Amino acid sequence: MTMAATETAGEQSILQSVPKQLLIGGAWRDASGGGTLPVEDPATGETLCEVADGQVDDAQAALAAAHEAFPAFRDSAPRERSDILRRAYDAIVERTDELALLMTLEMGKPVAESRAEIAYAANFFRWYSEEAVRVNGRFTINETGVGRVLTMKQPIGPCLFITPWNFPLAMGTRKIGPAIAAGCTMVVKPARQTPLSMLMLARILEQAGLPGGVLNVLTARSSGATMEPLIRDPRTRKLSFTGSTEVGRKLIEQSAEQVLKVSMELGGNAPFLVFEDADLDAAVQGALLAKMRNGGEACTSANRFHVHDSVAGAFAEKLAAAMGELKVGRGTEDGVKVGPLIDDDQRSKVAELVDDAVGRGANVLVGGARIDGAGYFYAPTVMTDIAPDARVLSEEIFGPVAPVQGFASEEQAIARANDTEYGLVAYVYTRDLGRAFRVCEAQETGMIGLNQGMVSNDGAPFGGVKESGFGREGGPEGIEEYLETKYVAMNV
Ligand code: NAP
C-alpha cells in the first residue's frame, strides 16, 4: 500500500470504530425515526460519516435515564467513582493516537494539537478521580458556644451538558469528570460538527465501568428543540454550557423558569498587553501561542494586541514573520501548524472582520485572505493601523487574525483592555513586578496569563466574568459546581 492509502485506511478504521448511535440508559440505539446527520471533514468539505439525529423523545428518554440512574450513583462509594475516572484516564492516554486522529478528522486542528487537547482532556479525569474521595463538609461550634454547625456536600442531581466544537473532548471532560466524582448523572449534547470524540469518550467510560444511565449522549441536528424541554424539566437540576454568549443568554432565560443552577463558559475577547519593559521575543512567542493555539478558534484566543508605542512596530513585524512561516493544511499532514476553520460560515465571519478593518485603513503585514481550494482555510494574518471602531477589536474573531494597536501609557492600556463586554482572560507581558500586580488587579477578567500565552490547566479554575459567563471548571472549584451545601443546625 502507498503511504496515502495507509493513511486513508487508518482514517477509515478509526471512523468505523466510533459508535454512531445515541447512548441512552446504557444502550446504544438509533434516533427515533432513524434519522442521521452528517459529520464533515473541514479540510475537504467531504462527509466523514453519519451519526444519529436525536429527536425530542430521545432527549426525554435520555433525561429519564439520567434521573433513574441518579439515586444509586449518588449513593455509590466515592472510591468506585474515583476508580472509574482513573481507568478512563488511563484508557484515553493509551489511545491518544487514535483519538487524536479522530479529533483532527472532525475538527481540523493539526494532529499534534489534537494530542495536546487529549492530554488536557484526560487530565480532568485524573484530577477529579483524586477529588472524588476528598469531598468534605465541616463541623464547627456555633459562635455563641451553644449548638453546632454541620455542613454536608451532596451531588446536585441529573445535569445537562452542552459543549462546543472547538475542543471536542476537553470541553466535555471538564464537566463530566467533576460530575462523576460528585455522584451526578448527566445528558451530554456535543456540537453538531464534532460529535465523534464525545461518542468515543462515552464508549471509553462504559468500558471503564461507568454504570448505564449515568452518562447519556444525545447527538442532534436541532439543539434548541431537543434541549429546551429538558432545561424546563424539573428532573434536571443543573445546566452547564460552553459556547457562544448569544446562545448562553437564551439558555439562561430558559433556565430561569425553574431557577436551575447554571454554569456558563461563554465567549471571549482577550486582550494581549505588551509593555515597553517586556522581553519582546518572549512576548512574540507567547502571542503566537495565545493567538494560534487551535487556529485561533478558542475562547481564550488573544483577540486584540495592545503594545506600547515604543515597541509596537517591532512586535508586529516579528509576529508577522512568525505567523507567515506557519504551514497551513490538512491537520493530518506532516509539519502542518494551522488547520482549516470549522466551516464556511466561520471563515466568512473571519474574512468579514478583516475586510472591515482594511476598509477602515488597516495595514495587512501578512495574510489577509482566504486560501483557495477545498476546505475552509484562511491565511494567518497580522494587521496594524487598526481604526478604533473596527469590528475586529470588539467582536470575537475565532480565527488566525491578529490586530496590533499601540498604546501610550499603562492607564490607556488597562482602559483599552477592559473596553469590552467580555471578561474571560487577558495576557500581560511585563518584567516590572509592581506593574504586573497593578495590571493583573485592574483587569476585568476571570483569568490572566502573566508572561505566558496559555492559562488552561486542569488544576486551576477556568472561567470568566461579565458576558464571558459564570462558574468555574477545573481545580477544587470545579467540583463545587456539582455539589449542594446542606447545613444542619445542631442542638447539643
Ligand atoms: P454555539 O453556537 O453557542 O454552540 C455551542 C453548543 O450549543 C453546541 O453544542 C450547539 O449545538 C449548542 N446550541 C446552539 N444553539 C442552541 C440552542 N438554542 N439551545 C441549546 N443548545 C444550542 O458556539 P460554538 O460556535 O459551537 O462555539 C464557539 C463559542 O464557544 C465561542 O464563542 C467561544 O468563545 C465559546 N467557547 C467558550 C469556552 C469557555 O470556556 N468560555 C470554551 C470554548 C468555547 P449545535 O452544534 O447543534 O448548534
Boltz pocket constraint, residues with backbone or C-beta under 6 A from the ligand:
constraints:
  - pocket:
      binder: B
      contacts: [[A, 162], [A, 163], [A, 164], [A, 165], [A, 166], [A, 167], [A, 171], [A, 189], [A, 190], [A, 191], [A, 192], [A, 193], [A, 220], [A, 221], [A, 222], [A, 223], [A, 224], [A, 225], [A, 227], [A, 228], [A, 242], [A, 243], [A, 244], [A, 245], [A, 247], [A, 248], [A, 250], [A, 264], [A, 265], [A, 266], [A, 267], [A, 268], [A, 298], [A, 299], [A, 300], [A, 396], [A, 424], [A, 464], [A, 468]]
      max_distance: 6.0
